[in-house]
Amino acid sequence: SPSLGDALRSTAILIRGPIKEDVEYALKEYNLGTPLDQALMHMSVRIASRTFSSAMAPLLIGRQTGGDLPKFLERSAATLREMARLEGVVRTKTADGKSQAYVLGAMPFAMILALQGLDPLWLKPLWTNFIGYIVVFVAGILWVGAIVLARKILNVDV
């Protein structure tokens, strides 16, 4: 399409769903005299998506600075695809880390139950001696600290 406004009109016909309403609203703004760049910025604010804003930024910059807009858009599309791929990698790695944190969080209780089942007298000094109480208290604090730290590390906003 020769102009971005015409391209936006033809896009509004082809798309479905909630984004169609936003594109049509931007077209209405444009038809009422709002500059196209400003209508697109308003649409980006309404949608409030980091990916959509990342797609709109090169379009607006390319329009304002001139140059080879199709090549600029191809490069930004490749960048957005790579960002989506990397977000998927981060999601899978954090999911792996969360499952490992759950296992490690439950491990002390499983070990205590297993050791109590094998030899009930083996852990008795921990429950009957003052030094045993201190050891259990310190171990409990370290366990809680490890759980809190793991939650903070694995709480990645992608």
Helices and strands as residue ranges (DSSP letters): H 4-14, H 18-31, H 36-47, H 50-65, H 69-118, H 124-128, H 130-154
